[in-house]
Amino acid sequence: MELTMAGKMSRGLPYDATNLLMLSIRNLYGITCIIGLAVLLIFLLWDVQPVRSTLKKMPAWNFVGRKMKKASR
């Protein structure tokens, strides 16, 4: 009879090296997926005007033009 991971944990049996490796890979994969989804959500929200205006302050083009004219004098 093969014991599952939950069965081993409830019986207090130790993990073997294969199970520990599988657990660590599963945990790393889960953390990586969560971080990736958060970055994807930020990229998707970056183009929404209210979010973009609060996250990064971009000057208007006429302001940029006036600054360039002042700098070129």
mmCIF file as gemmi writes it, N, C-alpha and C atoms, coordinates in Angstrom:
data_model
loop_
_atom_site.group_PDB
_atom_site.id
_atom_site.type_symbol
_atom_site.label_atom_id
_atom_site.label_alt_id
_atom_site.label_comp_id
_atom_site.label_asym_id
_atom_site.label_entity_id
_atom_site.label_seq_id
_atom_site.pdbx_PDB_ins_code
_atom_site.Cartn_x
_atom_site.Cartn_y
_atom_site.Cartn_z
_atom_site.occupancy
_atom_site.B_iso_or_equiv
_atom_site.pdbx_formal_charge
_atom_site.auth_seq_id
_atom_site.auth_asym_id
_atom_site.pdbx_PDB_model_num
ATOM 1 N N . MET Axp A 1 ? 0.843 -1.179 0 1 0 ? 1 A 1
ATOM 2 C CA . MET Axp A 1 ? 0 0 0 1 0 ? 1 A 1
ATOM 3 C C . MET Axp A 1 ? 0.886 1.239 0 1 0 ? 1 A 1
ATOM 4 N N . GLU Axp A 2 ? 0.688 2.079 -0.976 1 0 ? 2 A 1
ATOM 5 C CA . GLU Axp A 2 ? 1.508 3.289 -1.085 1 0 ? 2 A 1
ATOM 6 C C . GLU Axp A 2 ? 0.854 4.416 -0.304 1 0 ? 2 A 1
ATOM 7 N N . LEU Axp A 3 ? 1.68 5.084 0.489 1 0 ? 3 A 1
ATOM 8 C CA . LEU Axp A 3 ? 1.168 6.189 1.295 1 0 ? 3 A 1
ATOM 9 C C . LEU Axp A 3 ? 1.296 7.494 0.526 1 0 ? 3 A 1
ATOM 10 N N . THR Axp A 4 ? 0.283 8.307 0.605 1 0 ? 4 A 1
ATOM 11 C CA . THR Axp A 4 ? 0.363 9.631 -0.005 1 0 ? 4 A 1
ATOM 12 C C . THR Axp A 4 ? 1.09 10.568 0.949 1 0 ? 4 A 1
ATOM 13 N N . MET Axp A 5 ? 1.372 11.797 0.469 1 0 ? 5 A 1
ATOM 14 C CA . MET Axp A 5 ? 2.086 12.773 1.286 1 0 ? 5 A 1
ATOM 15 C C . MET Axp A 5 ? 1.263 13.13 2.528 1 0 ? 5 A 1
ATOM 16 N N . ALA Axp A 6 ? -0.048 13.307 2.361 1 0 ? 6 A 1
ATOM 17 C CA . ALA Axp A 6 ? -0.89 13.644 3.506 1 0 ? 6 A 1
ATOM 18 C C . ALA Axp A 6 ? -0.929 12.487 4.497 1 0 ? 6 A 1
ATOM 19 N N . GLY Axp A 7 ? -0.941 11.265 3.97 1 0 ? 7 A 1
ATOM 20 C CA . GLY Axp A 7 ? -0.932 10.095 4.85 1 0 ? 7 A 1
ATOM 21 C C . GLY Axp A 7 ? 0.362 9.991 5.629 1 0 ? 7 A 1
ATOM 22 N N . LYS Axp A 8 ? 1.478 10.284 4.975 1 0 ? 8 A 1
ATOM 23 C CA . LYS Axp A 8 ? 2.765 10.254 5.667 1 0 ? 8 A 1
ATOM 24 C C . LYS Axp A 8 ? 2.831 11.326 6.742 1 0 ? 8 A 1
ATOM 25 N N . MET Axp A 9 ? 2.305 12.495 6.419 1 0 ? 9 A 1
ATOM 26 C CA . MET Axp A 9 ? 2.353 13.578 7.403 1 0 ? 9 A 1
ATOM 27 C C . MET Axp A 9 ? 1.489 13.254 8.614 1 0 ? 9 A 1
ATOM 28 N N . SER Axp A 10 ? 0.318 12.647 8.382 1 0 ? 10 A 1
ATOM 29 C CA . SER Axp A 10 ? -0.566 12.345 9.506 1 0 ? 10 A 1
ATOM 30 C C . SER Axp A 10 ? 0.001 11.218 10.367 1 0 ? 10 A 1
ATOM 31 N N . ARG Axp A 11 ? 0.748 10.308 9.756 1 0 ? 11 A 1
ATOM 32 C CA . ARG Axp A 11 ? 1.341 9.207 10.519 1 0 ? 11 A 1
ATOM 33 C C . ARG Axp A 11 ? 2.703 9.587 11.108 1 0 ? 11 A 1
ATOM 34 N N . GLY Axp A 12 ? 3.222 10.747 10.74 1 0 ? 12 A 1
ATOM 35 C CA . GLY Axp A 12 ? 4.505 11.183 11.279 1 0 ? 12 A 1
ATOM 36 C C . GLY Axp A 12 ? 5.686 10.507 10.625 1 0 ? 12 A 1
ATOM 37 N N . LEU Axp A 13 ? 5.516 9.95 9.434 1 0 ? 13 A 1
ATOM 38 C CA . LEU Axp A 13 ? 6.622 9.292 8.748 1 0 ? 13 A 1
ATOM 39 C C . LEU Axp A 13 ? 7.522 10.338 8.106 1 0 ? 13 A 1
ATOM 40 N N . PRO Axp A 14 ? 8.791 10.087 8.054 1 0 ? 14 A 1
ATOM 41 C CA . PRO Axp A 14 ? 9.713 11.073 7.47 1 0 ? 14 A 1
ATOM 42 C C . PRO Axp A 14 ? 9.586 11.126 5.947 1 0 ? 14 A 1
ATOM 43 N N . TYR Axp A 15 ? 9.97 12.242 5.424 1 0 ? 15 A 1
ATOM 44 C CA . TYR Axp A 15 ? 10 12.416 3.975 1 0 ? 15 A 1
ATOM 45 C C . TYR Axp A 15 ? 11.269 11.782 3.435 1 0 ? 15 A 1
ATOM 46 N N . ASP Axp A 16 ? 11.193 11.294 2.214 1 0 ? 16 A 1
ATOM 47 C CA . ASP Axp A 16 ? 12.421 10.854 1.563 1 0 ? 16 A 1
ATOM 48 C C . ASP Axp A 16 ? 12.896 11.977 0.638 1 0 ? 16 A 1
ATOM 49 N N . ALA Axp A 17 ? 14.049 11.806 0.035 1 0 ? 17 A 1
ATOM 50 C CA . ALA Axp A 17 ? 14.674 12.875 -0.754 1 0 ? 17 A 1
ATOM 51 C C . ALA Axp A 17 ? 13.824 13.258 -1.96 1 0 ? 17 A 1
ATOM 52 N N . THR Axp A 18 ? 13.174 12.296 -2.574 1 0 ? 18 A 1
ATOM 53 C CA . THR Axp A 18 ? 12.353 12.589 -3.751 1 0 ? 18 A 1
ATOM 54 C C . THR Axp A 18 ? 11.164 13.457 -3.375 1 0 ? 18 A 1
ATOM 55 N N . ASN Axp A 19 ? 10.519 13.131 -2.267 1 0 ? 19 A 1
ATOM 56 C CA . ASN Axp A 19 ? 9.364 13.921 -1.842 1 0 ? 19 A 1
ATOM 57 C C . ASN Axp A 19 ? 9.779 15.335 -1.454 1 0 ? 19 A 1
ATOM 58 N N . LEU Axp A 20 ? 10.923 15.473 -0.8 1 0 ? 20 A 1
ATOM 59 C CA . LEU Axp A 20 ? 11.386 16.804 -0.435 1 0 ? 20 A 1
ATOM 60 C C . LEU Axp A 20 ? 11.703 17.635 -1.668 1 0 ? 20 A 1
ATOM 61 N N . LEU Axp A 21 ? 12.309 17.015 -2.676 1 0 ? 21 A 1
ATOM 62 C CA . LEU Axp A 21 ? 12.616 17.725 -3.92 1 0 ? 21 A 1
ATOM 63 C C . LEU Axp A 21 ? 11.331 18.143 -4.629 1 0 ? 21 A 1
ATOM 64 N N . MET Axp A 22 ? 10.352 17.258 -4.671 1 0 ? 22 A 1
ATOM 65 C CA . MET Axp A 22 ? 9.075 17.583 -5.307 1 0 ? 22 A 1
ATOM 66 C C . MET Axp A 22 ? 8.371 18.706 -4.565 1 0 ? 22 A 1
ATOM 67 N N . LEU Axp A 23 ? 8.419 18.698 -3.251 1 0 ? 23 A 1
ATOM 68 C CA . LEU Axp A 23 ? 7.794 19.761 -2.466 1 0 ? 23 A 1
ATOM 69 C C . LEU Axp A 23 ? 8.473 21.103 -2.707 1 0 ? 23 A 1
ATOM 70 N N . SER Axp A 24 ? 9.789 21.119 -2.743 1 0 ? 24 A 1
ATOM 71 C CA . SER Axp A 24 ? 10.486 22.385 -2.945 1 0 ? 24 A 1
ATOM 72 C C . SER Axp A 24 ? 10.248 22.933 -4.342 1 0 ? 24 A 1
ATOM 73 N N . ILE Axp A 25 ? 10.219 22.06 -5.352 1 0 ? 25 A 1
ATOM 74 C CA . ILE Axp A 25 ? 9.941 22.509 -6.716 1 0 ? 25 A 1
ATOM 75 C C . ILE Axp A 25 ? 8.515 23.041 -6.812 1 0 ? 25 A 1
ATOM 76 N N . ARG Axp A 26 ? 7.571 22.373 -6.164 1 0 ? 26 A 1
ATOM 77 C CA . ARG Axp A 26 ? 6.182 22.826 -6.184 1 0 ? 26 A 1
ATOM 78 C C . ARG Axp A 26 ? 6.046 24.183 -5.502 1 0 ? 26 A 1
ATOM 79 N N . ASN Axp A 27 ? 6.745 24.368 -4.391 1 0 ? 27 A 1
ATOM 80 C CA . ASN Axp A 27 ? 6.685 25.658 -3.702 1 0 ? 27 A 1
ATOM 81 C C . ASN Axp A 27 ? 7.3 26.767 -4.54 1 0 ? 27 A 1
ATOM 82 N N . LEU Axp A 28 ? 8.457 26.505 -5.153 1 0 ? 28 A 1
ATOM 83 C CA . LEU Axp A 28 ? 9.085 27.508 -6.017 1 0 ? 28 A 1
ATOM 84 C C . LEU Axp A 28 ? 8.218 27.829 -7.225 1 0 ? 28 A 1
ATOM 85 N N . TYR Axp A 29 ? 7.596 26.826 -7.812 1 0 ? 29 A 1
ATOM 86 C CA . TYR Axp A 29 ? 6.722 27.045 -8.953 1 0 ? 29 A 1
ATOM 87 C C . TYR Axp A 29 ? 5.521 27.903 -8.553 1 0 ? 29 A 1
ATOM 88 N N . GLY Axp A 30 ? 4.945 27.638 -7.396 1 0 ? 30 A 1
ATOM 89 C CA . GLY Axp A 30 ? 3.803 28.414 -6.93 1 0 ? 30 A 1
ATOM 90 C C . GLY Axp A 30 ? 4.173 29.867 -6.671 1 0 ? 30 A 1
ATOM 91 N N . ILE Axp A 31 ? 5.303 30.092 -6.021 1 0 ? 31 A 1
ATOM 92 C CA . ILE Axp A 31 ? 5.743 31.463 -5.747 1 0 ? 31 A 1
ATOM 93 C C . ILE Axp A 31 ? 6.039 32.193 -7.053 1 0 ? 31 A 1
ATOM 94 N N . THR Axp A 32 ? 6.685 31.504 -7.986 1 0 ? 32 A 1
ATOM 95 C CA . THR Axp A 32 ? 6.992 32.109 -9.279 1 0 ? 32 A 1
ATOM 96 C C . THR Axp A 32 ? 5.716 32.466 -10.034 1 0 ? 32 A 1
ATOM 97 N N . CYS Axp A 33 ? 4.717 31.613 -9.987 1 0 ? 33 A 1
ATOM 98 C CA . CYS Axp A 33 ? 3.445 31.908 -10.655 1 0 ? 33 A 1
ATOM 99 C C . CYS Axp A 33 ? 2.757 33.115 -10.028 1 0 ? 33 A 1
ATOM 100 N N . ILE Axp A 34 ? 2.776 33.213 -8.718 1 0 ? 34 A 1
ATOM 101 C CA . ILE Axp A 34 ? 2.132 34.348 -8.046 1 0 ? 34 A 1
ATOM 102 C C . ILE Axp A 34 ? 2.85 35.651 -8.402 1 0 ? 34 A 1
ATOM 103 N N . ILE Axp A 35 ? 4.175 35.641 -8.383 1 0 ? 35 A 1
ATOM 104 C CA . ILE Axp A 35 ? 4.938 36.847 -8.74 1 0 ? 35 A 1
ATOM 105 C C . ILE Axp A 35 ? 4.696 37.204 -10.208 1 0 ? 35 A 1
ATOM 106 N N . GLY Axp A 36 ? 4.677 36.21 -11.072 1 0 ? 36 A 1
ATOM 107 C CA . GLY Axp A 36 ? 4.421 36.455 -12.492 1 0 ? 36 A 1
ATOM 108 C C . GLY Axp A 36 ? 3.036 37.045 -12.732 1 0 ? 36 A 1
ATOM 109 N N . LEU Axp A 37 ? 2.035 36.548 -12.023 1 0 ? 37 A 1
ATOM 110 C CA . LEU Axp A 37 ? 0.691 37.108 -12.168 1 0 ? 37 A 1
ATOM 111 C C . LEU Axp A 37 ? 0.624 38.545 -11.666 1 0 ? 37 A 1
ATOM 112 N N . ALA Axp A 38 ? 1.346 38.848 -10.588 1 0 ? 38 A 1
ATOM 113 C CA . ALA Axp A 38 ? 1.358 40.221 -10.075 1 0 ? 38 A 1
ATOM 114 C C . ALA Axp A 38 ? 2.009 41.169 -11.083 1 0 ? 38 A 1
ATOM 115 N N . VAL Axp A 39 ? 3.113 40.749 -11.69 1 0 ? 39 A 1
ATOM 116 C CA . VAL Axp A 39 ? 3.783 41.582 -12.696 1 0 ? 39 A 1
ATOM 117 C C . VAL Axp A 39 ? 2.889 41.752 -13.917 1 0 ? 39 A 1
ATOM 118 N N . LEU Axp A 40 ? 2.232 40.683 -14.348 1 0 ? 40 A 1
ATOM 119 C CA . LEU Axp A 40 ? 1.314 40.779 -15.476 1 0 ? 40 A 1
ATOM 120 C C . LEU Axp A 40 ? 0.164 41.733 -15.176 1 0 ? 40 A 1
ATOM 121 N N . LEU Axp A 41 ? -0.363 41.692 -13.975 1 0 ? 41 A 1
ATOM 122 C CA . LEU Axp A 41 ? -1.442 42.606 -13.588 1 0 ? 41 A 1
ATOM 123 C C . LEU Axp A 41 ? -0.966 44.057 -13.605 1 0 ? 41 A 1
ATOM 124 N N . ILE Axp A 42 ? 0.243 44.294 -13.143 1 0 ? 42 A 1
ATOM 125 C CA . ILE Axp A 42 ? 0.798 45.658 -13.185 1 0 ? 42 A 1
ATOM 126 C C . ILE Axp A 42 ? 0.942 46.122 -14.629 1 0 ? 42 A 1
ATOM 127 N N . PHE Axp A 43 ? 1.443 45.243 -15.514 1 0 ? 43 A 1
ATOM 128 C CA . PHE Axp A 43 ? 1.577 45.613 -16.923 1 0 ? 43 A 1
ATOM 129 C C . PHE Axp A 43 ? 0.222 45.891 -17.562 1 0 ? 43 A 1
ATOM 130 N N . LEU Axp A 44 ? -0.786 45.114 -17.208 1 0 ? 44 A 1
ATOM 131 C CA . LEU Axp A 44 ? -2.11 45.334 -17.774 1 0 ? 44 A 1
ATOM 132 C C . LEU Axp A 44 ? -2.731 46.631 -17.276 1 0 ? 44 A 1
ATOM 133 N N . LEU Axp A 45 ? -2.499 46.963 -16.016 1 0 ? 45 A 1
ATOM 134 C CA . LEU Axp A 45 ? -3.07 48.19 -15.456 1 0 ? 45 A 1
ATOM 135 C C . LEU Axp A 45 ? -2.273 49.433 -15.824 1 0 ? 45 A 1
ATOM 136 N N . TRP Axp A 46 ? -1.063 49.252 -16.328 1 0 ? 46 A 1
ATOM 137 C CA . TRP Axp A 46 ? -0.182 50.382 -16.618 1 0 ? 46 A 1
ATOM 138 C C . TRP Axp A 46 ? -0.775 51.286 -17.687 1 0 ? 46 A 1
ATOM 139 N N . ASP Axp A 47 ? -1.543 50.736 -18.644 1 0 ? 47 A 1
ATOM 140 C CA . ASP Axp A 47 ? -2.109 51.53 -19.723 1 0 ? 47 A 1
ATOM 141 C C . ASP Axp A 47 ? -3.47 52.139 -19.391 1 0 ? 47 A 1
ATOM 142 N N . VAL Axp A 48 ? -4.024 51.876 -18.233 1 0 ? 48 A 1
ATOM 143 C CA . VAL Axp A 48 ? -5.285 52.486 -17.842 1 0 ? 48 A 1
ATOM 144 C C . VAL Axp A 48 ? -4.978 53.907 -17.377 1 0 ? 48 A 1
ATOM 145 N N . GLN Axp A 49 ? -5.682 54.897 -17.93 1 0 ? 49 A 1
ATOM 146 C CA . GLN Axp A 49 ? -5.332 56.297 -17.711 1 0 ? 49 A 1
ATOM 147 C C . GLN Axp A 49 ? -5.283 56.698 -16.224 1 0 ? 49 A 1
ATOM 148 N N . PRO Axp A 50 ? -6.292 56.396 -15.389 1 0 ? 50 A 1
ATOM 149 C CA . PRO Axp A 50 ? -6.169 56.825 -13.982 1 0 ? 50 A 1
ATOM 150 C C . PRO Axp A 50 ? -4.985 56.189 -13.262 1 0 ? 50 A 1
ATOM 151 N N . VAL Axp A 51 ? -4.701 54.934 -13.573 1 0 ? 51 A 1
ATOM 152 C CA . VAL Axp A 51 ? -3.566 54.255 -12.938 1 0 ? 51 A 1
ATOM 153 C C . VAL Axp A 51 ? -2.265 54.839 -13.449 1 0 ? 51 A 1
ATOM 154 N N . ARG Axp A 52 ? -2.188 55.066 -14.755 1 0 ? 52 A 1
ATOM 155 C CA . ARG Axp A 52 ? -0.955 55.592 -15.344 1 0 ? 52 A 1
ATOM 156 C C . ARG Axp A 52 ? -0.641 56.982 -14.808 1 0 ? 52 A 1
ATOM 157 N N . SER Axp A 53 ? -1.67 57.811 -14.635 1 0 ? 53 A 1
ATOM 158 C CA . SER Axp A 53 ? -1.415 59.176 -14.171 1 0 ? 53 A 1
ATOM 159 C C . SER Axp A 53 ? -0.987 59.203 -12.706 1 0 ? 53 A 1
ATOM 160 N N . THR Axp A 54 ? -1.377 58.205 -11.92 1 0 ? 54 A 1
ATOM 161 C CA . THR Axp A 54 ? -0.947 58.188 -10.516 1 0 ? 54 A 1
ATOM 162 C C . THR Axp A 54 ? 0.385 57.474 -10.339 1 0 ? 54 A 1
ATOM 163 N N . LEU Axp A 55 ? 0.703 56.511 -11.207 1 0 ? 55 A 1
ATOM 164 C CA . LEU Axp A 55 ? 1.946 55.76 -11.048 1 0 ? 55 A 1
ATOM 165 C C . LEU Axp A 55 ? 3.157 56.514 -11.578 1 0 ? 55 A 1
ATOM 166 N N . LYS Axp A 56 ? 3.013 57.125 -12.728 1 0 ? 56 A 1
ATOM 167 C CA . LYS Axp A 56 ? 4.152 57.833 -13.308 1 0 ? 56 A 1
ATOM 168 C C . LYS Axp A 56 ? 3.679 59.203 -13.768 1 0 ? 56 A 1
ATOM 169 N N . LYS Axp A 57 ? 4.378 60.191 -13.386 1 0 ? 57 A 1
ATOM 170 C CA . LYS Axp A 57 ? 4.029 61.557 -13.751 1 0 ? 57 A 1
ATOM 171 C C . LYS Axp A 57 ? 4.728 61.906 -15.054 1 0 ? 57 A 1
ATOM 172 N N . MET Axp A 58 ? 3.96 61.985 -16.115 1 0 ? 58 A 1
ATOM 173 C CA . MET Axp A 58 ? 4.505 62.328 -17.419 1 0 ? 58 A 1
ATOM 174 C C . MET Axp A 58 ? 4.112 63.765 -17.744 1 0 ? 58 A 1
ATOM 175 N N . PRO Axp A 59 ? 5.061 64.597 -18.154 1 0 ? 59 A 1
ATOM 176 C CA . PRO Axp A 59 ? 4.715 65.976 -18.49 1 0 ? 59 A 1
ATOM 177 C C . PRO Axp A 59 ? 3.958 66.046 -19.816 1 0 ? 59 A 1
ATOM 178 N N . ALA Axp A 60 ? 3.176 67.103 -19.964 1 0 ? 60 A 1
ATOM 179 C CA . ALA Axp A 60 ? 2.463 67.317 -21.221 1 0 ? 60 A 1
ATOM 180 C C . ALA Axp A 60 ? 3.462 67.727 -22.295 1 0 ? 60 A 1
ATOM 181 N N . TRP Axp A 61 ? 3.098 67.535 -23.573 1 0 ? 61 A 1
ATOM 182 C CA . TRP Axp A 61 ? 4.022 67.808 -24.66 1 0 ? 61 A 1
ATOM 183 C C . TRP Axp A 61 ? 4.357 69.289 -24.762 1 0 ? 61 A 1
ATOM 184 N N . ASN Axp A 62 ? 3.378 70.167 -24.465 1 0 ? 62 A 1
ATOM 185 C CA . ASN Axp A 62 ? 3.69 71.589 -24.56 1 0 ? 62 A 1
ATOM 186 C C . ASN Axp A 62 ? 4.699 72.005 -23.485 1 0 ? 62 A 1
ATOM 187 N N . PHE Axp A 63 ? 4.665 71.381 -22.333 1 0 ? 63 A 1
ATOM 188 C CA . PHE Axp A 63 ? 5.652 71.643 -21.277 1 0 ? 63 A 1
ATOM 189 C C . PHE Axp A 63 ? 7.043 71.188 -21.729 1 0 ? 63 A 1
ATOM 190 N N . VAL Axp A 64 ? 7.095 70.032 -22.354 1 0 ? 64 A 1
ATOM 191 C CA . VAL Axp A 64 ? 8.371 69.508 -22.861 1 0 ? 64 A 1
ATOM 192 C C . VAL Axp A 64 ? 8.919 70.434 -23.945 1 0 ? 64 A 1
ATOM 193 N N . GLY Axp A 65 ? 8.038 70.909 -24.838 1 0 ? 65 A 1
ATOM 194 C CA . GLY Axp A 65 ? 8.467 71.82 -25.889 1 0 ? 65 A 1
ATOM 195 C C . GLY Axp A 65 ? 9.016 73.123 -25.335 1 0 ? 65 A 1
ATOM 196 N N . ARG Axp A 66 ? 8.348 73.682 -24.317 1 0 ? 66 A 1
ATOM 197 C CA . ARG Axp A 66 ? 8.845 74.919 -23.705 1 0 ? 66 A 1
ATOM 198 C C . ARG Axp A 66 ? 10.199 74.707 -23.051 1 0 ? 66 A 1
ATOM 199 N N . LYS Axp A 67 ? 10.383 73.573 -22.381 1 0 ? 67 A 1
ATOM 200 C CA . LYS Axp A 67 ? 11.678 73.28 -21.763 1 0 ? 67 A 1
ATOM 201 C C . LYS Axp A 67 ? 12.783 73.143 -22.819 1 0 ? 67 A 1
ATOM 202 N N . MET Axp A 68 ? 12.462 72.542 -23.939 1 0 ? 68 A 1
ATOM 203 C CA . MET Axp A 68 ? 13.469 72.38 -25 1 0 ? 68 A 1
ATOM 204 C C . MET Axp A 68 ? 13.831 73.731 -25.621 1 0 ? 68 A 1
ATOM 205 N N . LYS Axp A 69 ? 12.836 74.61 -25.771 1 0 ? 69 A 1
ATOM 206 C CA . LYS Axp A 69 ? 13.114 75.936 -26.32 1 0 ? 69 A 1
ATOM 207 C C . LYS Axp A 69 ? 14.01 76.728 -25.382 1 0 ? 69 A 1
ATOM 208 N N . LYS Axp A 70 ? 13.729 76.623 -24.048 1 0 ? 70 A 1
ATOM 209 C CA . LYS Axp A 70 ? 14.566 77.317 -23.068 1 0 ? 70 A 1
ATOM 210 C C . LYS Axp A 70 ? 15.985 76.774 -23.076 1 0 ? 70 A 1
ATOM 211 N N . ALA Axp A 71 ? 16.123 75.48 -23.227 1 0 ? 71 A 1
ATOM 212 C CA . ALA Axp A 71 ? 17.447 74.855 -23.209 1 0 ? 71 A 1
ATOM 213 C C . ALA Axp A 71 ? 18.249 75.188 -24.461 1 0 ? 71 A 1
ATOM 214 N N . SER Axp A 72 ? 17.579 75.429 -25.577 1 0 ? 72 A 1
ATOM 215 C CA . SER Axp A 72 ? 18.296 75.68 -26.825 1 0 ? 72 A 1
ATOM 216 C C . SER Axp A 72 ? 18.717 77.147 -26.962 1 0 ? 72 A 1
ATOM 217 N N . ARG Axp A 73 ? 18.252 78.025 -26.118 1 0 ? 73 A 1
ATOM 218 C CA . ARG Axp A 73 ? 18.623 79.442 -26.207 1 0 ? 73 A 1
ATOM 219 C C . ARG Axp A 73 ? 20.024 79.674 -25.723 1 0 ? 73 A 1
